[in-house]
Amino acid sequence: MWLNGKLPMSPPMRHMLLFAILILAALALLSPAPPPPVADPLAALGWQLLADRRLAVNNDLACLDCHRPERGYTDGKPTATADGINTPTLYGLAERTTFGWFTPEVRSLEAFVLRPLDNPREMGPRAETTLARLRADPALRRAYAVAFPGQGQSVTWERTVQAMAAAIRSIPSPQRGPLSPAALRGRAIFAEVGCGGCHQGATLSSERYLNTGMSRDLRRNGGKARVPSLIGLTQTAPYFRDGSAATLEDVVAAYQRGGLYPGPGVNPAISPFLLTDAEQRDLVAFLASR
């Protein structure tokens, strides 16, 4: 019976309802955000695959579980896997010519997409059983056939990464508004202290691999990490290859010191510089506007 417009509920029923609400909220957080609308059948298939946990050998992880759109296509964690590497954003990859924190040998987006699918600490290794799961789905087979017309058996690893790369290339960069007075001052500071030597062009990266003194780990690529893009910085914290900088203020402070771990292997362009508190705030305002 309804009393005063409310359904009477015993304490056990209230506890069960609260538990159900918490479960639904958790499922919402675990489910990847829906893809943006795309007209290209290849990119549309790619978005479907990016959200599909069946691509993982254990059937339990999708690309968009770590590259979450609402977090700037990152996961918000310092590091995501046993490799101890920060999850890089997918923004700007259409224009990039280097891929991965420590992998100068990877020269295409397709090759980059293949790496987590083959990495046993992420979604791999690649297996025929994984492809068999995909081929058992009639709707997915049709999507492959539309994306790759007249090509027979379309569900292969090669075509899978082609579709996923097409989807990633369709990701728009965040819109930028006009620069605030503080950001305009920060832009001048950015140029004055030499940030533009590494962060330039369409990707806001020189596409080089450098030791910038931000990690003492020299095992990977001699400590030389890919210069990251600055696109969408407010969405993609924490920063650096190991996620050790929680905020943009931390990033600026680390470079003011000339790196966290200065030494003979650090690129000579990395050297200490002085800023006032107001200049630090202006530089952060510019970085946040990218």
N, C-alpha and C positions, 0 to 999 in steps of 0.2 A: 504494500500500500504506500502511496505517496503521501507525505505529510508536509504541508507548507511548501509544496513545489519541490521537495527534496526526497530522494530515495533513502529510506532508513538503511543503515549499514552497520553491521556488527564490527568490532575491532578486527577479527580475523579476515573479514571481507575487505576492510580498508587496507590491511597489510597486503593482501593478494593483489588488489588493484594497484597499489603503489609499486609492488614488485613488477607487475606487468608493464606499467609505464616506464620503469627503469630499463626493462629489457628492450622495449621498443626504442627508447632513446639510444641505447647502446648499439642496436642494429642500425639505426640511422647514421650514427657516427662511423660505423664500420663500412657502410655501403658507399662506394665511390659516387661522387657527384655526377649528374647526367652530363653527357658531352654536349658541346655547342652544336647547333644545327649546321650540317654541311651538305652540299649538293653532290660533291664528287663521290661516286660509289666506292672508290678505293679508300678515301679518307673515312667515309662512313663505316666501312668494315673495320678500319683501323681503330676507330673509337670504340666499336663493339669489343674488339680484342683487348684494348687497353684496360677495359673494365672486367674482363673475363678471368676468373680465378682458375679456370680449367687449364690455362696456359702453364701454370706451375706444375712441376712434376708431382707434387703432393696435393694438387687440387685445392690449394688453400690461400693463394696470394695473387692479386692482380697488380698490374703496373700502377693503376690509380689508387691503390691502397697506400703507396709510398709517395707518389707524385699527385697529391691531392689538389684539385683546382682551387679550392677555397683557401689553400695555403700557398698560392703561387706555384703550384705543381712541385711542392716539396712536402715533407711530413712534419716539420716543426721540431724534429729531434736533432740533438747534436750529431749522432751517428745512428744508422739504421740497421746495420748488419755486423757480423763478426769481423768484417773487413776494416771496421773503424773509420769509415768514410762518410762524410756528410752527404745527404741526398741532394744532388744538384737540381736546380730548376729546369723545366722544359721550355721556359721562355727563350725566344730568340734562336732556337736551334736550327731554324730554316736557313739562317744566314751564317751559321758558324762553320768553320773549317777544321776545328779541333774539338774533340769530344772526350769527356771523362777527366777526372782529376789527374791521373798519372798515366795516361795511355796515348802518347803521341803517335803510336803505330796505328791507331784507329782513325781512319781518314774519311769515313762516311757515316751519316746518321743511321743507315741500315746496319752497318757493322756495330755501331754503338748500341742499338736496340737489341742486337743478338746477345750481347754480353750478359745481362742479367738473366736472360732465358737459359743460358748455359752455365751460370755460376751456381754451384750447389749451396752457397751461403745466401742466395737470393731465391730465384725461381727454378733453377736447374737441378741437375743437368737436363739437356734436351733428351727427349725419349720418344720412341715411336708410340708408346702408350698415350702420351700427351696428344699427339696428332690423331690417334684413334678416337679419343674422346671428342675432339672437334668434328671429325668426319662422321661421327654417329649422330650429329645434330642436323636434321634435314634443313632447318631454317638457316643455319650457319653455312651449310654447303651451298645453298642458293645465293647467299650473300657473297661468297667467294666467286661463284660462277658469274654474278653480275659484275663484280670488280675485275675479274679476269676472264672476259668473254672468249669463248672458242679455244680455251687452253686446256681442256680435258680435266684431269684430276688437279684441282686448284689448291687443295689444302696441303701445302708444303711449308717448311720453315722459311724458305726463301720468299714466298709470296706473303707469308704471315708478317715478316719484318718489313716488307715493302709497304703493306697496308698500314702497319703501325707507324712507320716513318712518315707516311703521307698524312696521317692524323696529327702527328706532332707538328708537322710543318704548317698545319692549318690553325695552330694556336695563336691568337692575336696577342700582341704585347699589351700591357695595361695602358689605358689612355693617360696622357700627360696633360695637365692643365698649365696655365701660364705660371711662370716662376714668381714666387713671392719675393718681396724685397730681401728677406734673409737668404733665400735660395740663390738670388742673383749675386749677392755678396759671396755666398759659398762657392758659386761657380768660378768666380775670380780666384778664390783661394785654392780651389781644386787645380786650376791651371798653374798657379804660382808655385805650389809645392811639388808639382811634377806628376800628379796623379794621371794626367792625360797621356803620359808616355806609355802607360800600359792599358788604360781604359779609353778606347777611342773607337770611332767608326760605328757602323750600324749595330754591332753586337756589344758596344762599349767594352771591348776586349781586344788586345793586340793579337790574340790567338796563339800566344807563345806559352812555353812552359818555363817557369822561373822559380828559383828558391828565394822567397821573400822573407825568410826568417820567421815564419809563423808556426813552424813545427820543427822539432828536433829529430823527427823521423826521416832518415836519409835512405831507408831501404827501398822505397818506391821511386823509381826514375831519378835516383840520386837526390831526392828531396825536391825536385823541380815539379811544381804543380801547375796546372793550366790556369792562366789568368781568367778569373771568373767574369761573367757579364755583370753589369750593374742594373739590369732591367728588373723592375718590380721589387726593389730591395725591401720595401716596407712589408712585403708579404712573405719573404723567404728567410727570415731569421730561424735559427742562429747561423752565423757566418764562419768562413774559413773552411778548409778541407776537413777539419775534425770537429766543426761546430763549436769551437772554443770561445768564440765571440758572441755573446748573447744579444748584444744590441749594436746599432751603428755607432754609438758613443764608444763602445769597446773597440770597434774596428779602428776608429780614428785615433784612439789612445795608443793602440798597438803600433800603428805606423808612426806616430809621433816619437815613439821610443826607438824607431829604427828597426822594428821587428821584435818579436818576443824572444827569439833565440838568435841573436846576431853571431856571426862567425865568418870564417874565410870563404865558405861556400855561398854566402848570401849575395844576391845580385848587387853590384855597386850602386845601382840607382836607389836602393833602399837605404836611407840615412835619416837620422833624427832631425826633427824640425820643431820649432816652437810656435804655438798658437795661444792667443788669449782665450779665456772661457767663452767670450762672445764669438770669436772666430771659430771655435770648435762647434758651437751651436749653429752657426751659419753654414759650415761645411756639412754638418749632419742634415740640415734642412735641404741642401742641394742634393745630397745622396738620396734622401727620402723622396725627392721629386722625380727620380728616374723611372 
